[in-house]
Amino acid sequence: MAAFSVGKTVFQTEFGVYGGKEKNDGQKYNADFLGSDLNLRYGAFFEQLEFNVNLEYQYEKYTAVYNYYRNGIKKTTLGAKFLVYDPVRNYEEQPNLYSWKANHKFNFRQFIPAVAIYGGININLSHDIFSRPTIPKDSNYSLKGMLITQNQFGKYTFLTNIILDKFPSINKSIDYVVTLTRGFNPRWSGFIETQGFNSVYYKDNLLRGGAAYLVKQNVQVDLSLGKNFKSTPELFFGGVGVSWRFDANYNEVFLRIPKEEKGNDKDKKDKKDKKDKAKKRLDEVEGEKSPAK
């Protein structure tokens, strides 16, 4: 989950289909599963606030002594996310008119992340039909909280999710997701991530990678594959998805541009003329000091 919301009045839906295999050598069972997940997101009240609903439906063939076929809503989570801190909001970097090197040096400010918080509630609608041996049944309701950070390093985006899930039930877990994405061009991007689970009854780490393609301005498709690295259980899975964004009612809000000080039209014009002159001078300086091609 990224730190930034979809935007006020913006509705976004993300739908995916996945499948995979699960094998547990210790508990002597196999499972083949196929499912779909739906994520609904809507920005309301503030540019930084987003409400979301996540639903996951799964069908599986579970084999122990006998074959069992079962299906149902595996996951239901209702929640909201709020962007607490954006490091470049109301920040405008002033160019150095006398140093080409100063304007192109490494910027340590990019290490300050955007920070968001998430809170939600898990609703157990499956009544544990997908339960595994040695893992207790989930409670009907539990809480989920998350701390989200996001850094932008040029074409790379670095995300971390620290998750407190299923609290205060017996299956409470402290999880994490760390993701690195890269944009290759305006349409193609790729990602690699690791996801960890840490509860009393289940500990695991997954490695996942994939790519996304922007079909048009508001439609994107993606493909991913993932695997863990143990045999209790051993997991292999993959999925395809599509996301669609509706923003016809959106009025663009530039949160990252400093507010202009109040003043008369002449003051604003003088300020604009000074900025234009500074930019022109900076271009001249960079042209003089940049290496010859």
C-alpha positions, 0 to 999 in steps of 0.5 A: 500500500502506497502512502498517497491517497487516490485523491478527493472524489476519485474512485479506483477499483483494482481486480485480480485473479490468482492461483497457486499450490500449497504443500506441507510436508510436515502436516501431510496435505496439499492444496490447489487454489484459485481466487480473485480479489477486489480492492475499492478505493475512494478519496473523500473530505480531504486530499490526503484521506482515502477509504477502501474495501478489500474482498478476497474470494477463493476456491480450493481443492484440499487433499489430506486423507481425502479430497475436500472442495471448498470456496468462500469469501476468504478475506474482508477488510474495511479501512481508511488511510490518511497521509500524515506527512509529505516531505516536499509539501510547501517546500520549494528548492531554490536554485544556486545561480552560481554553481552548476555542481551545487544544483546537481549534487546528491539530494539527501532530502529524498531519504525523508519519506512520506508517511501515512497511517491506516486503520481497519477492521477484519470481518471473518465471513468464511467461518474458517473453512480455509483453516489449516492444522495447528492454526486456531480459528480467527475471531469474527472481528479483529483490528488492522493497523498499518504504518506506511512510508514512501520514498522517491529516488528518481525512477525508483519508489521504495515502500514499506508497510509495517502491519499489526493484523488481527488484533487482539485475537489469538492469531494476532500478527506483526507483518511487513511488506517492503517493495521497490518499483521502477518506471522504465518508461511512461507505460511500463513499470516493474516491482520486486517485494518481500512480505513477512508474517510473524504470529505465534502460529505462522511465520513465513516470508514471501518473495514476489515480483512482477510488471505493470503496463498502463493501457490508457490514462486510467487503466492499468494491467499487471502480472506477478509471481511469488514463492516462499522458501520453506516446506511447512508449507511450500507456496507458489502462486501467480496472478493477473490484475487490472485497475481502473480509475474514475476521476471525472469529478476531480479538481486537481489540488497541488499539495506540494506547491507552497502557498502564494503570499497575499499581495497585490497584482503588481507584487505578484507580477514582480515576483514572477519576473524575478523567477523568470530571470532567475530561471533564465540565468540558471539555464545560462550558467548550466550551459556554460558549466555543463561538460561538452558533449 
